[in-house]
Amino acid sequence: MWSGVLAAFAAFGLWRVLFPGGQGTLEASLGDLDGSPEEIRRLAYDAGLPDDWADFLVAKAWVESRWNPYSARGVQPGAPVWLEKINHGPNDAYSARQAYDRQVQRGVFESSPWPAERYSFGSYGLWQLMPANALASSFEGTQYENLDPWSHFMPSRQMAMAVDYNLGLMKRGSYKADPTWRTIYAGWSAPSNMDKQNTAKVQAALERFGRGLDASGIPRSFMDRKPSSRDIPSAVEILQRIGGVP
């Protein structure tokens, strides 16, 4: 029996992840992850994020994963084989594969040591970002470009990429015309939705945001607050502060 288990570890590159050789590497460490609101707020504080950013991240994590850092949505292969539950998500897998192919065509991940399936399985973690797009947007051209795609399971590392996504949305004209957390949330489904908040699709998404705020003990009026924008750390700064890399 154990020989078969060990063979599975080797096939999926899990041995080093389950038994990491040390800190300060690009490899993900997936043991005993904590996605609780308290942990999200602690990480946000250590990362240097304002309280309202922590509020958004807590509520958004409830919507996407119910605060479960091991949440995964896609189609195998690509996710760890030992995950207790994988939500079947062919659309997520298709989008993730397209994102990976686009980034590879741009020359990103040329020296990546990780199998393509880790990028193209689907979406992972508290905030369910697509691995290839999030890694490229946050770390292309840095020493962290080849961060393990399974880093999306780690709240500390995916937080860096979630913040980077928000900062990208804040550069758009539709955000500048209506600079609220409501507009930021609308942009998570697609940036083009930021100025389409009266449509049924975006209204449904905003209702989910409202339920996430309710579950987090945050008043729904938070949606209409203007996000703090001064001295927000970059993805690289956050990763270096809380992501276990040098």
C-alpha positions in Angstrom: 0.0 0.0 0.0 2.7 2.5 1.0 4.6 1.9 -2.2 1.6 3.0 -4.1 1.2 6.2 -2.0 4.9 7.0 -2.4 4.5 6.6 -6.1 1.7 9.0 -6.1 3.8 11.5 -4.2 6.5 11.2 -6.8 4.2 11.5 -9.7 2.6 14.8 -8.4 5.8 16.2 -6.9 4.2 16.2 -3.4 7.0 14.8 -1.4 8.9 18.0 -1.0 5.7 20.0 -0.4 4.5 17.7 2.4 8.0 17.5 3.9 9.6 20.8 3.0 13.4 21.1 3.3 13.5 24.6 4.7 12.1 28.1 4.8 12.9 30.9 2.4 12.3 29.0 -0.8 9.8 29.5 -3.7 8.2 26.2 -2.8 4.7 26.1 -1.1 4.3 24.8 2.4 0.8 23.4 2.7 0.6 22.0 6.2 -1.8 23.4 8.9 -2.9 26.4 6.9 -5.3 28.8 8.8 -7.8 30.8 6.8 -9.8 32.2 9.8 -10.7 35.9 9.9 -8.4 36.3 12.8 -5.5 34.9 10.8 -6.3 37.0 7.7 -6.3 40.1 9.9 -3.1 39.2 11.6 -1.4 38.6 8.2 -2.8 41.9 6.9 -1.4 43.7 9.9 2.0 42.1 9.5 2.0 43.0 5.8 1.4 46.7 6.6 -2.2 46.8 5.2 -4.8 49.3 6.5 -7.8 47.9 8.5 -10.2 48.5 5.6 -8.1 46.3 3.3 -8.2 43.6 6.0 -12.0 43.9 6.1 -12.3 43.5 2.4 -10.0 40.5 2.4 -11.9 38.8 5.2 -15.3 39.3 3.5 -14.0 38.3 0.1 -12.5 35.1 1.5 -15.9 34.1 2.9 -17.5 34.6 -0.5 -14.9 32.6 -2.4 -13.9 29.8 0.0 -15.8 30.1 3.3 -12.4 30.8 4.9 -11.0 27.5 3.8 -7.4 27.9 2.5 -7.5 24.4 1.0 -10.5 25.3 -1.2 -9.9 24.2 -4.8 -12.1 24.5 -7.9 -11.1 22.9 -11.2 -10.4 19.6 -12.8 -7.5 17.2 -12.0 -4.7 16.8 -12.6 -2.9 19.7 -11.0 -4.1 20.0 -7.4 -2.7 18.0 -4.5 -4.1 14.5 -4.7 -4.7 14.4 -0.9 -7.2 17.3 -0.9 -10.3 16.1 0.8 -12.6 17.9 -1.5 -12.2 19.5 -4.9 -15.2 21.4 -6.4 -15.6 20.3 -9.9 -15.0 23.3 -12.0 -14.5 22.8 -15.8 -15.0 26.5 -16.5 -12.3 27.4 -13.9 -9.9 24.8 -15.4 -10.6 26.1 -19.0 -9.9 29.7 -17.9 -6.8 28.8 -15.9 -5.4 26.9 -18.9 -6.1 29.8 -21.2 -4.4 32.1 -18.7 -1.3 29.9 -18.5 -1.0 29.5 -22.3 -1.2 33.3 -22.7 1.5 33.9 -20.2 3.8 31.3 -21.7 3.3 32.8 -25.1 4.5 36.1 -23.5 7.6 34.3 -22.3 6.6 34.1 -18.6 7.4 31.0 -16.7 10.1 29.9 -19.2 12.3 28.7 -16.4 9.6 27.4 -14.1 10.3 24.1 -12.4 6.7 23.4 -11.8 4.4 21.2 -13.9 2.0 23.1 -16.2 -1.0 21.4 -14.4 -0.3 23.4 -11.2 -1.0 26.5 -13.2 -3.9 25.2 -15.2 -5.9 23.0 -12.8 -8.3 25.8 -11.9 -8.3 28.2 -8.9 -7.1 27.7 -5.3 -7.2 29.1 -1.9 -9.0 31.8 0.1 -9.5 34.2 -2.8 -9.6 31.7 -5.7 -7.3 33.6 -8.0 -6.1 32.0 -11.3 -2.5 31.0 -10.7 -0.9 32.0 -13.9 -2.5 35.5 -14.2 -1.9 36.3 -10.5 1.7 35.2 -10.5 2.5 37.0 -13.7 0.8 40.2 -12.7 2.4 40.3 -9.2 5.9 38.9 -9.9 6.8 38.9 -13.5 10.4 40.0 -13.9 11.2 39.6 -10.2 13.0 36.8 -8.4 9.5 35.5 -7.5 8.2 34.9 -11.0 8.6 31.1 -10.5 6.9 31.0 -7.1 5.2 27.6 -6.7 1.6 27.9 -8.1 0.4 26.0 -5.0 1.4 29.1 -3.1 -2.2 30.1 -3.8 -3.2 27.8 -1.0 -1.1 29.8 1.5 -3.0 32.8 2.8 0.2 34.7 3.3 1.2 34.4 -0.3 -2.1 34.7 -2.0 -2.8 37.8 0.0 0.1 39.5 -1.8 -1.5 38.6 -5.2 -5.0 39.7 -4.1 -3.7 43.1 -3.0 -1.9 43.4 -6.3 -5.2 42.7 -8.1 -6.9 45.4 -6.1 -4.2 47.9 -6.9 -4.5 47.1 -10.6 -8.3 47.8 -10.4 -7.6 51.1 -8.7 -5.7 52.4 -11.7 -8.8 52.1 -14.0 -11.0 55.0 -14.9 -14.1 53.2 -13.8 -12.7 53.0 -10.3 -11.6 56.6 -10.3 -15.1 57.6 -11.3 -16.6 55.7 -8.3 -13.7 54.9 -5.8 -15.5 52.5 -3.4 -15.0 49.0 -2.2 -18.2 48.2 -4.1 -16.5 49.1 -7.3 -13.4 47.0 -6.4 -15.6 44.0 -5.7 -17.4 44.3 -9.0 -14.1 44.3 -10.7 -13.2 40.9 -9.3 -15.6 39.1 -11.7 -14.2 41.2 -14.6 -12.7 44.7 -14.6 -15.3 45.6 -17.2 -18.0 45.1 -14.6 -16.8 48.0 -12.5 -19.0 50.5 -14.4 -21.9 48.0 -14.9 -23.1 47.8 -11.3 -26.7 48.2 -12.2 -26.8 45.0 -14.2 -28.5 41.9 -12.8 -25.2 39.9 -12.9 -23.2 42.5 -11.0 -26.0 43.1 -8.5 -26.1 39.4 -7.7 -22.3 39.5 -7.2 -22.7 42.5 -4.9 -25.3 40.7 -2.9 -22.8 37.9 -2.3 -20.4 40.6 -1.1 -23.1 41.8 1.3 -23.4 38.3 2.7 -19.7 38.1 3.1 -19.7 41.3 5.1 -22.6 40.0 7.2 -20.7 36.8 8.0 -17.6 38.8 8.9 -19.5 41.2 11.2 -18.9 44.2 9.0 -21.7 46.6 8.1 -22.9 46.6 4.5 -22.2 50.3 4.4 -18.6 49.3 4.1 -19.3 48.8 0.4 -19.6 52.5 -0.1 -16.4 53.4 1.7 -13.4 54.8 -0.2 -10.5 52.4 0.1 -7.4 53.6 1.8 -4.8 54.3 -0.9 -1.8 55.7 0.9 1.4 53.6 1.3 -0.3 50.3 0.2 2.6 47.7 0.0 3.3 46.0 -3.3 2.9 42.3 -3.9 6.7 41.9 -3.6 6.8 43.8 -0.3 4.0 41.7 1.1 5.5 38.5 0.0 8.8 39.4 1.6 7.1 40.5 4.9 4.8 37.5 5.4 5.4 34.9 2.6 8.4 33.1 3.9 10.8 34.2 1.1 14.1 36.1 1.4 
